[in-house]
Amino acid sequence: MVGTESVYAAGDATDFPVKFGAVAAQQADAAAAAIAAAAGAEVEPQPFDGAIHGTLLSGRDGGRLYFTARLERDGARNARVSDTPTRPREAKIAARYLGPYLDRLWAEGPRWLAGELAWEAVLARLEQ
């Protein structure tokens, strides 16, 4: 319930109007920081920033359209669409802790895993 102390939620369990994996990961980062601060850790809790990035495949010709926006409760801000990526190619998830953690796992993982889960590799497979 909004305004209730010491209750945290992320993803579909929230009342935020957009349900998107990157938003859920950012909400989880914000909840974790708030919980850590309440437990005495020297962290400054921040609300999630709502930055999202995505790729739209535009047909069999392999065309791609990239987008980025900052989601807020009342709509999107700073939305952009581009023919070139709007985020670093290495980035999988735009979340303060989960993104870098998964990037390290995928880069350091077994040979069959490293490179296979990169979003560019997935898109290349879809185009075949």
C-alpha positions as CSV (number, residue, x, y, z in Angstrom):
1,M,0.0,0.0,0.0
2,V,1.4,3.4,-1.0
3,G,2.7,5.4,2.0
4,T,3.1,2.3,4.2
5,E,6.5,2.2,5.9
6,S,8.8,-0.8,5.5
7,V,6.8,-2.4,2.6
8,Y,8.6,-2.7,-0.7
9,A,7.5,-4.0,-4.1
10,A,8.9,-4.3,-7.6
11,G,7.5,-5.2,-11.0
12,D,3.9,-6.4,-11.5
13,A,3.2,-6.1,-7.8
14,T,3.4,-2.3,-7.9
15,D,0.8,0.3,-8.9
16,F,3.2,1.8,-11.5
17,P,1.3,1.8,-14.8
18,V,4.0,0.3,-17.0
19,K,5.0,-3.4,-16.6
20,F,8.4,-3.8,-18.2
21,G,11.4,-5.9,-17.1
22,A,13.8,-3.0,-17.0
23,V,11.4,-1.0,-14.8
24,A,11.0,-4.0,-12.4
25,A,14.8,-4.4,-12.1
26,Q,15.2,-0.7,-11.3
27,Q,12.4,-0.8,-8.8
28,A,14.2,-3.8,-7.2
29,D,17.4,-1.8,-7.1
30,A,15.6,1.1,-5.3
31,A,13.9,-1.3,-2.8
32,A,17.2,-3.0,-2.1
33,A,19.0,0.3,-1.4
34,A,16.1,1.5,0.9
35,I,16.2,-1.8,2.8
36,A,20.0,-1.6,3.1
37,A,19.9,2.0,4.3
38,A,17.2,1.0,6.9
39,A,19.5,-1.8,8.1
40,G,22.3,0.7,8.6
41,A,24.3,0.5,5.4
42,E,25.9,3.7,4.2
43,V,23.8,4.1,1.0
44,E,21.6,6.9,-0.2
45,P,18.3,5.3,-1.4
46,Q,17.0,6.8,-4.7
47,P,13.7,6.1,-6.5
48,F,14.0,4.2,-9.7
49,D,14.8,6.3,-12.7
50,G,12.5,4.7,-15.2
51,A,15.0,4.6,-18.1
52,I,14.1,2.1,-20.7
53,H,15.8,1.1,-24.0
54,G,14.6,-1.3,-26.6
55,T,14.9,-2.6,-30.2
56,L,12.1,-3.1,-32.7
57,L,12.8,-5.4,-35.5
58,S,11.2,-3.9,-38.6
59,G,10.6,-6.7,-41.0
60,R,12.5,-9.5,-42.8
61,D,15.0,-7.0,-44.2
62,G,16.7,-6.9,-40.8
63,G,16.0,-3.3,-40.2
64,R,16.0,-2.1,-36.6
65,L,14.6,0.8,-34.8
66,Y,16.0,1.7,-31.4
67,F,14.2,3.6,-28.7
68,T,14.8,5.1,-25.3
69,A,12.6,7.0,-22.8
70,R,12.3,7.8,-19.2
71,L,9.0,6.6,-17.8
72,E,7.2,8.5,-15.1
73,R,3.8,7.8,-13.6
74,D,2.1,10.3,-16.0
75,G,3.9,9.4,-19.2
76,A,7.2,9.1,-21.0
77,R,9.8,11.9,-21.0
78,N,12.8,12.4,-23.3
79,A,11.6,9.7,-25.7
80,R,13.9,9.1,-28.7
81,V,13.8,6.9,-31.7
82,S,16.9,6.2,-33.7
83,D,18.4,4.1,-36.5
84,T,21.5,3.6,-34.3
85,P,21.5,2.0,-30.8
86,T,20.5,4.4,-28.0
87,R,22.5,2.5,-25.4
88,P,25.8,0.7,-25.2
89,R,25.8,-2.6,-27.2
90,E,27.0,-4.5,-24.2
91,A,24.2,-3.4,-21.9
92,K,21.4,-6.0,-21.4
93,I,19.3,-4.4,-18.7
94,A,19.3,-0.7,-17.6
95,A,19.4,-1.3,-13.8
96,R,22.0,0.0,-11.3
97,Y,23.0,-3.4,-9.9
98,L,21.3,-6.2,-11.9
99,G,22.5,-4.9,-15.3
100,P,26.3,-4.9,-14.5
101,Y,26.0,-8.1,-12.6
102,L,24.3,-10.0,-15.5
103,D,26.8,-8.4,-17.9
104,R,29.7,-9.8,-15.9
105,L,28.0,-13.3,-15.7
106,W,27.4,-13.4,-19.4
107,A,30.8,-12.2,-20.3
108,E,32.6,-14.6,-17.8
109,G,30.2,-17.5,-18.3
110,P,30.8,-20.8,-20.0
111,R,31.8,-20.6,-23.7
112,W,28.3,-21.6,-24.8
113,L,26.7,-18.9,-22.6
114,A,29.1,-16.0,-23.2
115,G,28.1,-14.2,-26.4
116,E,25.0,-16.4,-26.9
117,L,22.8,-14.3,-24.6
118,A,24.0,-10.9,-25.9
119,W,21.0,-9.2,-27.4
120,E,22.7,-8.7,-30.7
121,A,23.3,-12.4,-31.0
122,V,19.7,-13.1,-30.2
123,L,18.6,-10.6,-32.9
124,A,20.9,-12.2,-35.4
125,R,19.4,-15.6,-34.7
126,L,15.9,-14.2,-35.2
127,E,16.9,-12.8,-38.5
128,Q,18.1,-16.2,-39.9
